[in-house]
């Protein structure tokens, strides 16, 4: 059986899976990241998790390689973490590819976590019929990736696609990236929570009764779906910010599709219907009509599936490693 090991490194958990070449997950497990304990223990967990997956798949034979997706900005050629936010303190500078190759003697590919989600969507999901698309992941933050002509758009070292740090309000609050009013501050899980806290504080100051939800994005989204007015105001602001950002992406890249996934997008049809209204309102007709707004297809396993898929859909060590396979 031909399979690869996929690893998805996030701020709260690390997921591992053995993935067949057709995208089937053969086995999986996850461990907490515990990023505050430092990069050395995080790397130890990555190596231990790969080892455990190899053991679980021992009877299937030798894996074709190890594919890794990680939060942060990744130099996909050297396999080193160039930048990581406070979600993964000290992770920048870690030579992940070299350490995994030295331990296991297998081919190793590493890329940004949303880039590998885009690979999964291109090979197995909503992007299969698209030569060009933008992929957005609405999680604790907002990550992004762009595919053009079947290839990931990389930039100078692989850091292209920081779509969460596109400003939708140049006089807005300061973001950790140094910009003001980034869309991540409004439409990510943490951004919706921030808006919720502000809305609750304003309601308190005005003597209005508490709405009965906590300022966590899941609670706010659930209250919005149930028709609670204050949660509706919060989500309206988040959706307007996200709609403005996506309109900008459409005008910038003229993609065939914008694929939206992540925990926030799991609100489903009401979320996409409201987002469609905002995007259409802000985008020129010809550009919008040429672009589909699609939910991510691959789902919660997209990170590990896309990470593993790098082994088959990046080809060999050519000068240009950006191709997303012969699809």
Buried (B, 14 or more C-beta within 10 A) or exposed (E): EEBBBBBBBBBEEBBBBBBBBEBEBBBBEBBEBEBEBBBEEBBEBBBEBBBBBBEBBEEBEEBBBBBBBBBBBBBBEBBBBBBBBEBBBBBBEBBBBEBBBEBBEBBBBBBBBBBBBBBBBBBBBBBEEBBBBBBBBBBBBBBBBBBBEBBBBBEEBBBBBBBBBBBBBEEBEEBEBEBBBBBBBBBBBBBBBBBBBEBBEEBEEEEEEEBEBEBBBBBBBBBBBEEBEBBBBBBBBBBBBBBBBBBBBBEEBEBBBBBBBBBBBBBEEEBBEBBBEBBBEBBEEEBBEEBBBBBBBBEEBBBBBBBBBBBBBBEEEEEEBBBBBEB
